[in-house]
């Protein structure tokens, strides 16, 4: 069973992958941690201006970032046939593309990493301390490796 992933494009940047690819990356993270139930995830692909505003409001950082996750929390009163809202992921196409270039990574691989990373945040994983960061990064590496994507935390592939 896979999660229903609603992808909204609020950016026309040419680096944005297909909605099906975005949904697949979200689902890979969900399945990897054993949360195979009727989940719903919303993904919004934005430009730098919108991401900067969100990052400023919710993280007090007045600059765009690559990905933000907003877990839904418990929502009572939903009909039994409704999916369980996991939360929202907001991703900035320009920042992801710039990072991939700067880090010497495949654009597709970096998008996959950012979507897995954002989904793991929705599932309760974080990197606020070393132990949590090690656990989350290990999961990301495993999930991506299972689909032929290199360790995103390895040395940059870009030659200096």
RADATA-V145436 format. One line per field, one symbol per residue. ss: DSSP state (@ for helix, = for strand, . for the rest). burial: 1 if it has 16 or more other ideal C-beta (glycine too) atoms within 10 Angstrom, else 0. A space follows every 50 residues. Layout:
BEGIN
ss = ???
burial = ???
END
This chain:
BEGIN
ss = ...======.........@@@@@@@@@@@@@@......========.@@@ @@@@@@@@@.......=====............=========@@@@@@@@ @@@...@@@@@@@@@@@@@@@@.......@@@@@@@@@@@@@@@@@.... ..........
burial = 00101010001010111000011111111101001000111111111101 11011000000001111111000000000000001111111111111111 00001000111111111111111010100000000110111011000010 0100000000
END
